[in-house]
């Protein structure tokens, strides 16, 4: 890994800025907002974004910030204990359950009880949160007992409903079962089952579900040796990289992992900036900073730090004024004619996107920059 002294200093300073941006925007109750300024995201925290933000902050060493986030999430989930118990009872009785009955994917900072109109049935964030809280506690010698009640709600929920079709990472395609969603749930269930926190019944159920998830993906989520966007599809999505690192649905040394990363790079990487998927029209289908970091994270674990550094450098080069990191950039649009309609609907691209900053911290840490 070759980098000049000045560039190393810049990369390290951007990590410090990312930490500062996240700290400045974390809510008093502990929630990490997706973006403080973007019209469609204001006032909400996603478990998906929040879990990766928390991982970055945990790696930076800000345990207090991450603890506060997990306190907030655990409390929000505990308030839904009765809802999950009702869902489990209805499932056991064979009763119909609609998507509107399920837990939300995003949470208001201070919930009013009003109906939230969003693409809300997504299970990936619950698996991500389980993975991150266990990972964070292990890294900082934390006591998971502090969050037991919330963890049990999340574990019960995804153990029971992992196989139900829902919206994907990008809040699309609600009729499909997405491999990236299954990977996130797998990673969360394996992590929490190994933590020793769950009672015997929950631990056994989590391990059975994790095994079934992996078998389902290997049977229906592969084409030409690589993972696919959803079961029965042949398409590729950059979020599939998370099925390898960090969630371990496929181990980094497995030929499936190599084939999946190769397809992602061949189809979705344009000069270091990674697109979500080939048919993406959101804001014209730009390159997402957080996905460049995700692919780079995988490269580090696979032993290619040179490639990983190039992704971090690309992200640094596309940082805005004052170190602010956007959601995506328009340098290489897949569908440029679609950009204007999204700008008209929601305004400029989200900036800052705290998930981008969190992912930058993760990759910077993987490359050893946070230790300096």
Secondary structure, DSSP 8 states (H G I E B T S, - for coil): ----HHHHHHHHHHHHHHHHHHHHHS-TTS---S-SS-TTTTTEEEHHHHHHHHHHHHHHT-HHHHHHHHHHHHHHHHTTHHHHHHHHHHHHTT----GGGS--SEEESS--S----S-----HHHHHHHHHHHHHHHHTT--GGGGHHHHHHHHHHHHHHTTS----TTS--TTS-BHHHHHHHHHHHHHHHHTT-S-HHHHHHHHHHHHHHHHHHHHHSEETTEE-SBTT-----GGGGGGTTTT-SS-TTSHHHHHHHHHHHHHHEETTEE-S-TT--GGGT-EEHHHHHHHHHHHHHTT-HHHHHHHHHHHHHT--GGG--BSEE-TT-SSGGGHHHHHHHH-S--BS-HHHHHHHHHHHHHTT-TT-
